[in-house]
Amino acid sequence: MSPDTSMKVPSPGNSERSERVVERAIGYLSSRLASLQGAALYEEGARRLRQLLDVDLVLVLLHDPLYPDRPVTLAWAEADPVATAPPRRLSMEGTPCGDPWGRGETFIREGLRERFPANPFLAGADFEAWGSVPLGTPCQPMAGHLVAVSRRVFSEESNVRALLRLFSVILSREIALQTARVRMDRLLALAPDALLLADVRGRILQANARAAELFGCEPGELEGQDLGSVLPTELEEPWVERQAPVPRAEGAETSTPLGPAVPDSLPPSNRVLGVRRDGTRFPASVKLSGIPGARGEILALVRCHAEEQRTQEDLATAQANFLDAVQSIREGIVMWDPEDRVVQANSQALKFLPSLRSAVESRSHVREVVADALSSGLLQAPEGMGRKEYIDEQVTRHRRADGIAVTTHLPDGRTLSVTTLPSRRGGSVTVLSDDTERLRAEEKFWRSQKMEALGKLTGGLAHDFNNYLGVIFGQLEMLRERPELEPAARRQVESAFLAASKGAELTRSLLSFARRQPLSPKTTDVGTVAEEAVALLLHTLGEDIRMEVGIDPELYPVRIDGEQLSSALVNLANNARDAMPKGGVLEIRVRNVELGPDYEAAHPYATGGDFVEIEVRDTGSGMTEEARALAFEPFFTTKAPGKGTGLGLSMVYGFVKQSGGYVDIHSSPGTGTSVKIYLPRVMRTEPDRTLRDPAATSEPAPSGAGETVLVVEDNPQLRETTKIQVQSLGYSVLEATDGPSALRLLEGLDAPVDVLFSDVVLPGGMDGRSLAREVLRRHPETRVVFTSGYSPELRSTDVFLEPEERLLSKPYRKAELALVLREVLDGTRSGVDWKEDED
């Protein structure tokens, strides 16, 4: 049922009364309500309107777009006020304003309850009449409603309509102002800068939340203060330039920029120091603008630069750190723009390619950079590639920017690794790395790995060959001892014996290179050994070789095999002689040196410290780099066929490495060769270990007295040969092939054996040392003799045998075997003490 909006013509008496009511309302609006605003205006207007209309209730409602049927109650005026507060929101569903966005003025003179029974508010209060007019703003015509409700029928509907319309004008204006103010406050609150609105005299009229925060004030505290108190004039710098005058209302006063008045011309911005509430100051920029039609009011936009300044300082620090890091790294960095023009290069890149300096200044193209480097000799095209082809290839690689490293060899011998990657900001970045030292280190590493592999191979071959030589020596010696041997046959035996001896020397050379040759190390004066070697060389080198010798008198003690060092010096001298067929100078220098970080950096596997340096230098033909890289390999030689075995330098290499030292070769064609040996200094004197050479005496080989010798050897031919030799020396012999079988044999004996003669390397999971420990645990009185073609477990100086133990190197002679067996049984030392002195 639609509401009745018909309007009846009032009687003459009623018309006069309505005019008087309207006049009273107009007077009240112009006098009383004109000075009110906000909630006071809404409440007072509703109260006075209810009195003028003589109705039961007047409502001022503000519609909320989020809740269309539940507007906000701005004012509630009743004839008989109740103690409870009026509802903040009132449901309009089932009322004449139930469709607030589509209703205009609505008047129901009577019958309100019957027409709208569904609304509990209307039905419960027995309301009879309703009148409402919309409250609008320029932006929202239906912003709310002004409602009058009565329990009596409207007797003068026109009077109700006129007064509602009259009061709606001033209330709508206030809603518009309040809405605009709220929107402005929200907008100002979102502003990132401080905003101050000041009048013509410089008093602050309004300040946003950012202004209160910036100046350290509470919200609203800035209003009423002088603008100069927070932006004082004495801190102001003179305006750099004057802008055109800002338009302002007629009669506006003039004043100073930030003081009690506004200047004739306002600058757009200026740097000043703001003052907070606590007196602290901060750097800020102020932008002033006049407000046209606002009677001289100005708006000050204040931006704090403290955070910006800190950000700039942090950015500058970060940039400085970045530039310092870029300038400090070992790699060269070159930056290119999207057009492949060089824009920046660090100091290391300029060291690699000095032509980049002018290229950066002129922003040269990558094609020009490569061409200039070729012209200046900094780059060199590979053999067989033309200049244009090389430049095109480099430009293509650069534009590809795939991050793949490309190796470039410079004319001065350096090797550069060039890697180009795309830049996130466009263009590309090229990284230049000097890989010369890394490649040299890798080459040395792989060379050492190769030498180690060759050592293992040659050592294994020499070990097996020594077993075969042991059989040959043993059989030849047994033939030699036969009295019925004819002279011709004896000569054949001696010839075979001589050949076997040369084979033994060859295996010793191989074992020396492989660092498997058993040494007899002792504390040695290198100077004495060198002097003895020089005395020998003076008679063997020839008159066309002039020797220059320099040996420091106070040399560090070293622990080496002196005979092996002497042999190494002779080998080096012979090589030097062969490199000087027309004569020359051979220098031998011995001195103390300290190997420091530089040597360790050039030799990754070296450890610095005190060393004795032995240098053998010649003025011969020298070696190429390729020959120098292969010089220590066994059987490598640059001599004519039949002029050398290729084992001399490999023996030197093996001996030095086995002694814990280092050896270097420096050579180039036409400049001669220098070989430097470094032997480590020992800090204490250790016991000597020398065996008496049975060949140096004419005494017959000592024989046994029936003692029992257990021979443990996995090679059946050598085991049989050894068994016959030991038996011929007067001993009782037992034999076994490995450690477990030897222990089982000992378990079945009534008495322990007198001597355990065992190979060090045995099959069956138990080596000779393990077997010896178990035998000595069971029978401490048993003596032990080890034998080995080579033994990693017994090489170098870090293993010390027990007093009752000996080591006999293969291939051994019968006389050597006889001597060592007799020594361990008799407890004699013969100048030997294999026991480490205890501290």
C-alpha positions in Angstrom: 0.0 0.0 0.0 1.5 3.3 -1.1 1.5 6.2 1.4 -1.0 9.0 0.9 0.9 12.0 -0.2 -2.1 14.2 -1.1 -2.1 17.7 0.4 -5.3 19.5 1.6 -5.8 23.3 1.4 -5.7 24.8 4.9 -8.4 27.0 6.3 -7.7 30.8 6.6 -7.2 30.4 10.3 -4.8 27.6 9.9 -2.9 29.5 7.2 -2.2 32.4 9.5 -1.1 30.0 12.2 1.2 28.2 9.7 2.8 31.4 8.7 3.5 32.4 12.3 5.1 28.9 12.9 7.3 29.2 9.8 8.4 32.7 10.8 9.3 31.5 14.2 11.3 28.6 12.6 13.1 31.0 10.3 14.0 33.2 13.2 15.3 30.3 15.2 17.3 28.9 12.3 19.0 32.3 11.7 19.7 33.1 15.3 20.2 29.9 17.3 21.2 27.1 14.8 23.4 29.3 12.7 26.1 29.2 15.4 26.0 25.4 15.9 27.6 22.7 13.9 28.0 18.9 13.9 26.2 16.8 16.5 25.0 19.9 18.4 23.3 21.2 15.3 21.6 17.9 14.6 20.3 17.4 18.2 19.2 21.0 18.7 17.5 21.2 15.3 15.6 17.9 15.9 14.5 19.1 19.4 13.3 22.5 18.1 11.6 21.0 15.1 9.6 18.6 17.3 8.4 21.5 19.4 7.4 23.5 16.4 5.5 20.6 14.8 4.1 19.4 18.2 4.9 15.7 17.2 6.1 12.8 19.3 9.4 12.1 17.6 11.9 13.7 15.2 14.8 11.7 13.7 17.8 12.8 11.7 19.1 9.8 9.8 22.3 9.4 7.8 22.2 6.5 5.3 25.2 4.1 5.2 26.0 2.6 1.8 27.2 -0.6 3.5 23.9 -1.0 5.4 21.2 0.6 3.2 18.3 -0.5 5.4 20.0 0.5 8.7 20.8 4.2 8.7 22.9 5.9 11.4 20.9 8.0 13.9 22.4 11.5 14.0 19.6 12.9 16.3 16.6 11.5 18.2 14.1 14.0 19.8 11.1 12.6 21.8 8.3 14.3 23.5 8.7 12.1 26.5 12.5 11.1 26.7 13.3 7.7 28.1 16.2 6.8 30.3 17.7 4.5 27.7 19.9 5.9 24.9 18.3 5.8 21.4 19.6 3.2 19.1 22.6 4.1 17.0 21.1 2.4 13.9 17.4 2.2 13.2 16.0 -0.5 10.9 13.9 1.2 8.1 12.6 -2.0 6.7 8.8 -1.9 6.7 8.6 1.9 7.0 7.9 4.6 4.4 11.7 5.0 4.1 12.3 1.3 3.6 13.6 2.1 0.1 15.8 5.1 1.0 17.5 5.4 -2.3 14.3 5.6 -4.3 12.0 7.7 -2.0 11.7 11.4 -1.9 9.4 13.3 0.3 6.9 11.0 2.0 3.8 12.2 4.1 1.2 9.9 5.6 -1.5 12.0 7.4 -3.1 9.0 9.2 -3.4 5.2 9.3 0.4 4.6 9.6 0.0 1.4 11.8 -2.5 -0.2 9.4 -0.3 0.5 6.3 3.0 -0.6 7.9 2.3 -3.3 10.5 5.5 -5.2 9.9 7.8 -2.7 11.5 8.0 -3.4 15.3 9.2 0.2 16.0 6.1 1.7 14.3 3.6 -0.8 15.5 4.8 -0.9 19.1 4.6 2.9 19.5 1.1 3.4 18.1 2.3 6.0 15.6 -0.4 7.3 13.3 1.2 9.9 11.1 4.6 10.1 9.2 6.4 12.8 7.4 9.9 12.7 5.9 12.1 14.7 3.5 15.5 13.7 2.1 18.8 15.2 3.3 21.2 15.6 0.4 24.6 16.9 -0.6 26.0 17.9 -4.0 27.6 14.5 -4.4 24.8 12.4 -2.8 21.2 13.6 -3.2 19.9 10.9 -0.8 22.4 11.2 2.0 19.8 10.8 4.7 16.3 11.7 5.9 14.6 14.1 8.3 11.6 12.3 9.8 8.7 13.5 12.0 6.4 10.8 13.5 3.2 11.5 15.5 0.6 9.5 17.4 -2.0 12.0 16.3 -3.2 12.7 12.8 -1.5 15.6 11.0 -4.0 18.4 11.2 -1.9 20.8 9.2 0.1 18.8 6.7 1.3 21.8 4.8 2.8 23.2 7.9 4.6 19.9 8.6 5.9 19.8 5.0 7.1 23.4 5.1 9.0 23.1 8.4 10.6 19.7 7.4 11.8 21.3 4.1 13.1 24.4 5.9 15.1 22.5 8.5 16.4 20.0 5.9 18.2 22.8 4.1 20.5 23.7 7.0 20.9 20.0 8.1 21.8 19.0 4.5 24.4 21.7 4.4 26.0 20.5 7.6 26.0 16.9 6.4 27.7 18.1 3.3 30.3 20.0 5.3 30.9 17.1 7.6 31.2 14.6 4.8 33.6 16.8 3.0 35.6 17.3 6.2 35.8 13.6 6.8 36.9 12.9 3.3 39.5 15.6 3.5 40.8 14.3 6.9 41.1 10.8 5.4 42.9 12.2 2.3 45.2 14.2 4.5 45.9 11.2 6.7 47.0 9.2 3.7 49.4 11.9 2.5 53.0 10.9 2.9 54.1 14.5 3.7 53.1 16.9 6.4 50.4 19.3 5.4 49.8 22.6 7.4 46.9 25.0 6.5 47.6 28.4 7.9 45.6 31.7 7.8 46.9 35.0 6.5 48.6 35.7 9.9 50.5 32.4 9.9 48.3 30.6 12.5 47.9 26.9 11.8 44.3 26.1 11.1 44.6 22.4 10.3 47.4 19.8 10.3 47.3 16.2 9.1 48.4 13.2 11.1 51.8 13.1 9.4 52.4 16.7 10.5 51.7 15.8 14.1 54.0 12.8 13.9 56.8 14.8 12.2 56.8 17.6 14.7 56.3 15.3 17.7 52.9 16.6 18.7 49.6 15.1 19.7 46.7 15.2 17.1 45.2 18.6 17.1 48.0 20.2 19.1 49.4 22.1 16.1 46.2 23.9 15.4 46.4 27.5 16.7 50.2 27.6 16.8 52.2 30.0 14.8 53.7 28.5 11.6 57.1 30.2 12.4 57.3 28.2 15.7 57.8 24.9 13.8 59.5 26.4 10.7 61.3 29.4 12.1 62.3 32.3 9.9 65.8 32.6 11.2 66.6 29.1 9.9 65.3 30.0 6.4 67.8 30.3 3.5 67.2 33.2 1.1 64.9 32.4 -1.6 66.8 31.4 -4.7 64.3 32.8 -7.1 60.9 34.5 -6.9 57.9 33.1 -8.6 54.8 34.9 -9.9 52.5 36.2 -7.2 49.9 33.7 -6.0 46.4 35.0 -6.5 44.5 35.8 -3.3 41.4 37.5 -2.1 41.0 41.3 -2.1 42.2 42.9 1.1 44.5 40.1 2.1 47.5 41.2 4.1 51.2 40.5 3.3 53.8 38.9 5.6 57.1 37.2 5.6 57.4 33.6 4.2 57.2 31.6 7.4 56.5 34.3 9.9 53.5 36.3 11.0 52.7 37.3 7.4 52.7 36.0 3.9 55.2 37.4 1.3 54.2 39.1 -1.9 55.6 36.2 -3.9 55.8 32.7 -2.5 58.6 30.3 -3.7 57.6 26.8 -4.8 60.0 25.2 -2.3 62.9 25.8 0.0 65.3 23.9 2.3 64.9 24.7 6.0 65.3 23.1 9.4 62.1 22.1 11.1 61.8 22.2 14.9 60.1 19.4 16.8 58.2 19.8 20.0 61.2 18.7 22.0 63.4 21.2 20.3 65.3 18.9 18.0 65.8 20.0 14.4 65.5 18.0 11.2 66.3 18.8 7.5 63.1 19.5 5.5 61.9 21.1 2.4 58.8 23.3 2.4 56.6 24.0 -0.5 54.1 26.9 -0.1 51.1 27.5 -2.2 48.3 30.1 -1.8 44.7 29.0 -1.9 42.6 31.2 -4.3 39.5 32.7 -2.8 40.6 31.7 0.7 41.4 35.2 2.0 45.1 34.7 2.1 45.2 31.2 3.5 48.3 29.2 2.5 49.1 25.5 2.4 52.6 24.4 3.5 53.8 21.0 2.4 56.7 19.9 4.6 58.9 16.9 3.6 61.4 15.5 6.1 64.7 14.7 4.5 66.3 13.0 7.5 65.3 9.5 6.3 66.0 10.4 2.7 69.4 11.7 3.8 70.1 8.4 5.7 68.9 6.5 2.7 71.2 8.4 0.5 74.1 8.0 2.9 73.4 4.2 3.1 73.2 4.1 -0.6 76.4 6.0 -1.0 78.1 3.7 1.5 76.7 0.6 -0.3 77.9 2.0 -3.6 81.3 2.7 -2.1 81.6 -0.8 -0.6 80.5 -2.3 -3.9 83.0 -0.3 -5.9 85.7 -1.1 -3.4 84.9 -4.8 -3.7 84.8 -4.6 -7.5 88.1 -2.8 -7.5 89.7 -5.2 -5.0 88.8 -8.6 -6.6 91.4 -10.4 -8.7 89.0 -10.7 -11.6 88.5 -8.0 -14.2 85.0 -6.7 -14.6 83.8 -5.0 -17.8 80.3 -3.6 -18.2 78.5 -3.1 -21.5 75.3 -1.3 -22.5 72.5 -2.9 -24.6 74.3 -1.6 -27.7 77.5 -3.5 -26.8 79.4 -0.4 -25.9 81.8 -0.5 -23.0 80.6 1.7 -20.1 82.8 0.7 -17.2 85.8 -1.4 -16.2 87.5 -2.0 -12.9 91.2 -1.6 -12.2 92.0 -5.3 -12.7 90.4 -5.3 -16.1 92.6 -2.3 -17.1 95.7 -4.2 -16.0 94.7 -7.1 -18.2 93.8 -4.9 -21.2 95.1 -1.3 -20.8 93.4 -0.3 -24.0 90.1 -0.5 -22.2 90.8 2.9 -20.5 90.4 4.8 -23.7 87.6 2.5 -24.8 85.6 3.4 -21.6 86.1 7.1 -22.2 84.9 6.9 -25.8 82.3 4.2 -25.1 83.7 2.1 -27.8 81.8 -0.8 -29.4 83.0 -4.3 -28.5 84.2 -4.8 -32.1 86.4 -1.7 -31.7 87.7 -3.0 -28.4 88.7 -6.3 -29.9 90.3 -4.6 -32.9 92.3 -2.2 -30.8 93.5 -5.1 -28.6 94.7 -6.9 -31.7 96.4 -3.9 -33.1 98.3 -3.2 -29.8 99.3 -6.8 -29.4 97.3 -7.4 -26.3 95.4 -10.1 -28.1 96.6 -12.5 -30.8 94.5 -14.4 -33.3 95.1 -18.1 -33.4 97.3 -19.4 -36.1 95.4 -19.8 -39.4 92.6 -17.4 -38.4 92.4 -14.0 -40.1 91.9 -10.8 -38.3 88.3 -10.2 -39.4 87.3 -13.8 -38.7 88.8 -13.5 -35.2 87.0 -10.2 -34.5 83.7 -11.6 -35.8 84.0 -14.7 -33.6 84.7 -12.6 -30.5 81.7 -10.3 -31.1 79.5 -13.3 -31.7 80.6 -14.9 -28.4 80.1 -11.6 -26.6 76.6 -11.2 -27.8 75.7 -14.7 -27.0 76.4 -14.0 -23.3 75.9 -17.6 -22.3 78.2 -17.7 -19.3 80.6 -20.2 -20.9 84.2 -19.4 -20.1 86.5 -19.0 -23.2 90.2 -19.3 -22.8 92.4 -16.7 -24.5 96.2 -16.9 -24.6 97.9 -13.6 -24.5 101.2 -12.9 -26.3 103.0 -12.4 -23.0 102.3 -16.0 -22.0 99.3 -15.4 -19.7 96.1 -17.2 -20.0 92.8 -15.3 -19.6 89.4 -16.9 -19.0 86.7 -14.7 -20.5 83.1 -15.1 -19.4 80.2 -12.9 -20.6 76.9 -12.9 -18.9 73.6 -11.0 -19.4 73.0 -8.0 -17.1 69.6 -7.7 -15.3 69.5 -4.0 -16.3 70.2 -4.7 -20.0 73.6 -5.1 -21.7 76.1 -7.6 -20.4 79.0 -8.1 -18.0 82.3 -9.7 -18.9 84.5 -11.3 -16.3 88.2 -11.6 -17.0 90.2 -14.2 -14.9 93.9 -14.7 -15.0 94.1 -18.5 -15.0 97.8 -18.7 -15.6 98.8 -19.8 -12.1 95.7 -22.1 -11.7 96.5 -23.9 -14.9 100.2 -24.2 -13.8 99.0 -25.7 -10.5 96.7 -28.1 -12.3 99.5 -29.1 -14.6 101.7 -29.8 -11.6 99.0 -31.7 -9.9 98.3 -33.9 -12.9 102.0 -34.4 -13.4 102.4 -35.5 -9.8 99.5 -37.8 -10.2 101.0 -39.2 -13.3 104.4 -39.6 -11.6 102.6 -41.4 -8.7 100.9 -43.7 -11.1 104.1 -44.4 -12.9 105.8 -45.0 -9.6 103.2 -47.6 -8.6 103.5 -49.3 -12.0 107.3 -49.4 -12.0 107.5 -50.3 -8.4 105.2 -53.2 -8.9 107.2 -54.4 -11.9 110.5 -54.0 -10.0 109.1 -55.9 -7.1 108.2 -58.9 -9.2 111.4 -58.6 -11.2 113.4 -58.8 -7.9 111.7 -62.1 -7.1 112.9 -63.5 -10.4 116.3 -62.0 -9.9 116.4 -63.6 -6.5 115.9 -67.0 -8.1 118.5 -66.3 -10.7 121.1 -65.2 -8.2 120.4 -68.1 -6.0 120.7 -70.7 -8.7 123.8 -69.1 -10.2 125.5 -69.0 -6.7 124.7 -72.7 -6.3 126.3 -73.4 -9.7 129.3 -71.3 -8.8 129.9 -73.4 -5.6 130.1 -76.7 -7.6 133.8 -77.8 -7.7 133.2 -80.0 -10.7 132.1 -77.0 -12.9 134.3 -76.8 -16.0 136.1 -73.5 -16.6 134.0 -72.7 -19.7 130.8 -73.2 -17.8 132.2 -71.2 -14.9 132.8 -68.3 -17.3 129.2 -68.6 -18.5 128.0 -68.5 -14.9 130.0 -65.4 -14.2 128.7 -63.7 -17.3 125.1 -64.5 -16.3 125.9 -63.3 -12.8 127.1 -60.0 -14.2 124.0 -59.6 -16.3 121.8 -60.4 -13.2 123.7 -57.7 -11.3 123.0 -55.1 -13.9 119.3 -56.2 -13.8 119.4 -55.6 -10.0 120.8 -52.2 -10.5 118.0 -51.5 -13.0 115.3 -52.5 -10.5 117.0 -50.4 -7.8 116.7 -47.4 -10.2 113.0 -48.2 -10.8 112.4 -48.6 -7.1 114.2 -45.3 -6.4 111.9 -43.5 -8.8 108.9 -45.3 -7.3 110.1 -44.3 -3.8 110.1 -48.0 -2.8 113.8 -48.4 -2.6 114.8 -49.3 1.0 117.1 -46.6 2.2 119.6 -46.5 5.0 118.9 -43.0 6.3 121.1 -41.3 8.9 122.0 -37.8 10.0 124.3 -36.6 7.3 126.4 -33.6 6.6 125.4 -32.7 3.0 128.6 -30.6 2.6 130.8 -33.7 3.2 128.9 -35.8 0.8 129.0 -33.0 -1.9 132.8 -32.6 -1.4 133.4 -36.3 -1.9 131.2 -36.3 -5.0 133.0 -33.3 -6.4 136.4 -35.0 -5.8 135.2 -38.0 -7.8 133.7 -35.8 -10.6 137.0 -33.9 -11.0 138.6 -37.1 -12.4 135.6 -38.2 -14.6 134.1 -35.2 -16.2 136.9 -34.2 -18.5 139.2 -31.2 -18.9 136.7 -29.2 -21.0 134.3 -29.0 -18.1 135.1 -26.3 -15.6 133.6 -26.9 -12.1 132.6 -24.1 -9.8 131.8 -25.3 -6.3 130.3 -23.3 -3.4 129.5 -25.1 -0.1 128.4 -23.1 2.9 130.4 -24.2 6.0 127.5 -24.3 8.5 124.8 -26.5 6.9 121.7 -27.8 8.5 121.8 -31.5 9.4 119.6 -33.7 7.2 118.5 -37.3 7.6 119.1 -39.1 4.3 120.9 -42.0 2.7 124.3 -40.4 1.9 125.2 -43.0 -0.8 121.9 -42.2 -2.6 122.6 -38.4 -2.5 126.1 -39.0 -3.9 124.7 -41.1 -6.6 122.1 -38.4 -7.4 124.9 -35.8 -7.7 126.9 -38.0 -10.0 123.8 -38.5 -12.2 123.1 -34.8 -12.4 126.7 -34.1 -13.2 126.8 -36.7 -15.9 123.6 -35.2 -17.5 125.2 -31.8 -17.4 128.3 -33.1 -19.1 126.3 -34.7 -21.8 124.4 -31.4 -22.3 127.8 -29.6 -22.9 129.6 -31.6 -25.6 131.9 -28.7 -26.4 132.6 -28.0 -22.8 131.2 -25.5 -20.4 130.7 -24.6 -16.7 129.2 -26.9 -14.1 128.3 -25.2 -10.8 127.4 -27.1 -7.6 126.1 -24.8 -4.8 125.0 -26.0 -1.3 123.5 -23.6 1.2 120.8 -23.2 3.8 117.5 -21.7 2.7 114.0 -21.1 4.1 111.1 -22.0 1.9 108.3 -19.6 2.6 104.7 -18.8 1.4 105.9 -17.9 -2.1 107.3 -21.4 -2.6 104.2 -23.0 -1.1 102.0 -20.9 -3.4 104.0 -22.1 -6.5 104.1 -25.7 -5.2 100.7 -26.5 -3.7 101.8 -29.8 -2.1 105.0 -28.3 -0.5 105.5 -27.4 3.1 107.8 -24.5 3.9 110.5 -24.5 6.5 114.3 -24.9 6.8 116.0 -26.8 4.0 119.4 -27.5 2.6 119.4 -26.4 -1.1 121.7 -28.3 -3.5 121.9 -26.7 -6.9 123.5 -28.2 -10.0 123.7 -25.8 -12.9 125.2 -26.1 -16.3 125.7 -23.9 -19.3 124.5 -26.6 -21.8 121.9 -26.7 -24.5 119.0 -26.6 -22.1 115.6 -28.2 -22.5 112.3 -27.3 -24.1 109.2 -26.9 -21.9 107.9 -30.2 -23.2 111.1 -32.0 -22.4 111.3 -30.4 -18.9 107.7 -31.6 -18.1 108.8 -35.2 -18.9 112.3 -35.1 -17.4 111.5 -37.1 -14.3 109.6 -39.9 -16.0 111.4 -43.2 -16.2 113.0 -44.1 -19.5 112.5 -40.6 -20.9 115.7 -39.3 -22.5 116.7 -36.7 -25.1 120.0 -38.5 -25.7 120.7 -40.6 -28.8 119.9 -44.3 -28.7 122.3 -46.2 -26.6 123.6 -43.1 -24.8 121.3 -43.2 -21.8 118.7 -45.3 -20.0 116.4 -42.4 -19.1 116.5 -43.4 -15.4 119.0 -40.9 -14.0 116.6 -38.1 -13.2 113.9 -40.5 -12.2 116.3 -41.9 -9.6 117.0 -38.4 -8.3 113.3 -37.6 -8.2 112.5 -40.8 -6.2 115.4 -40.4 -3.8 114.5 -36.8 -3.0 110.8 -37.5 -2.6 111.5 -40.5 -0.4 113.7 -38.3 1.8 110.9 -35.8 2.3 112.3 -33.2 0.0 111.5 -31.4 -3.2 113.3 -31.1 -6.6 112.8 -28.5 -9.3 114.1 -28.1 -12.8 114.6 -24.7 -14.4 115.6 -24.8 -18.1 115.1 -23.3 -21.5 116.8 -23.9 -24.8 120.1 -22.2 -25.0 120.3 -21.1 -21.4 121.4 -24.3 -19.7 119.7 -26.2 -16.9 119.4 -25.8 -13.2 118.3 -28.6 -10.9 117.6 -27.6 -7.3 117.2 -30.2 -4.5 115.7 -29.3 -1.2 116.3 -31.6 1.8 114.5 -30.9 5.1 116.4 -30.0 8.2 116.3 -32.3 11.1 116.1 -30.8 14.6 117.8 -33.8 16.5 120.4 -36.4 15.9 118.9 -39.9 15.3 120.7 -43.3 15.5 122.6 -44.3 12.4 121.5 -47.4 10.5 124.3 -48.9 8.4 124.7 -52.6 7.5 128.1 -54.1 7.0 128.7 -55.0 3.3 129.7 -58.7 3.2 131.4 -58.0 -0.2 133.8 -55.6 1.5 135.4 -58.4 3.6 137.2 -61.6 2.5 135.9 -63.6 5.5 133.9 -66.7 4.6 130.1 -66.5 5.1 129.2 -67.5 8.6 127.3 -70.8 8.9 124.6 -72.1 11.2 124.7 -74.6 13.9 121.5 -76.5 13.2 119.2 -73.7 14.2 115.6 -73.7 12.8 114.6 -71.1 10.2 111.0 -70.7 9.1 111.0 -69.3 5.5 107.7 -67.7 4.5 107.5 -66.7 0.8 104.6 -66.8 -1.6 106.8 -67.2 -4.7 107.4 -71.0 -4.9 110.6 -70.8 -7.0 112.2 -68.2 -4.7 111.0 -70.1 -1.7 112.7 -73.2 -2.9 115.9 -71.4 -3.8 116.0 -69.7 -0.4 115.4 -73.0 1.3 118.3 -74.6 -0.4 120.6 -71.6 0.4 119.7 -71.7 4.1 120.1 -75.4 4.3 123.6 -75.1 2.7 124.5 -72.6 5.4 123.9 -75.3 8.1 120.3 -74.5 9.2 117.2 -76.6 9.6 114.5 -75.1 7.3 110.7 -75.1 7.5 108.6 -73.3 4.8 105.2 -71.7 4.4 103.4 -69.8 1.7 101.5 -67.2 3.8 100.9 -66.0 7.4 98.0 -68.3 8.4 99.8 -71.5 7.2 103.0 -70.4 9.0 101.0 -70.1 12.3 99.4 -73.5 11.8 102.8 -75.0 11.2 104.2 -73.4 14.4 101.3 -74.8 16.5 102.4 -78.3 15.6 106.0 -77.9 16.7 107.4 -79.0 20.1 109.7 -76.0 20.2 109.7 -72.5 18.7 111.7 -71.7 15.6 114.9 -69.7 16.1 114.4 -67.3 13.1 111.4 -66.2 11.2 112.5 -65.2 7.6 109.4 -63.7 6.0 108.6 -61.6 3.0 106.8 -58.4 4.0 104.1 -58.6 1.3 102.1 -61.9 1.7 98.8 -63.2 0.5 96.1 -64.6 2.8 95.1 -61.3 4.6 98.2 -61.2 6.9 101.4 -59.4 5.9 104.9 -60.1 7.2 104.7 -57.5 10.0 101.4 -58.9 11.3 102.8 -62.4 11.2 105.9 -61.3 13.1 103.9 -59.6 15.8 101.8 -62.8 16.4 104.9 -65.0 16.4 106.7 -62.8 18.9 103.6 -62.7 21.1 103.7 -66.5 21.3 107.5 -66.9 21.2 109.3 -63.8 22.3 112.7 -65.5 21.9 112.3 -65.9 18.1 114.4 -63.6 15.9 112.9 -61.9 12.8 114.3 -61.1 9.4 112.2 -59.4 6.8 112.8 -59.5 3.0 111.1 -57.5 0.3 111.5 -56.5 -3.3 109.9 -53.2 -2.0 107.8 -52.5 1.0 105.6 -49.4 1.4 105.3 -50.3 5.1 109.0 -50.2 5.6 110.1 -47.4 3.3 111.3 -43.9 4.3 112.3 -43.0 7.8 109.1 -43.3 9.7 109.3 -47.1 10.5 111.8 -48.5 13.1 112.4 -52.2 13.4 112.8 -53.9 16.7 116.3 -54.9 17.9 115.7 -58.6 17.0 114.4 -57.6 13.5 116.3 -57.1 10.2 115.4 -56.2 6.6 117.1 -57.9 3.7 116.3 -56.3 0.3 115.7 -58.5 -2.7 117.6 -59.6 -4.6 120.1 -60.7 -2.0 123.2 -62.7 -2.2 123.9 -65.9 -0.2 126.6 -64.1 1.8 124.2 -61.3 2.8 121.7 -63.9 3.9 124.3 -65.7 5.9 125.5 -62.6 7.6 122.0 -61.3 8.7 121.0 -64.7 10.0 124.1 -65.0 12.1 123.7 -61.5 13.4 120.2 -61.9 14.7 121.0 -65.3 16.3 124.2 -64.0 17.9 122.6 -60.7 19.0 125.5 -58.8 17.4 124.9 -55.4 15.9 127.7 -55.0 13.3 127.2 -51.3 13.6 123.5 -51.6 13.3 120.9 -50.5 15.8 117.4 -50.6 14.4 115.7 -49.5 17.6 114.4 -45.9 17.8 116.0 -44.1 20.8 113.3 -43.3 23.3 113.0 -39.7 24.5 
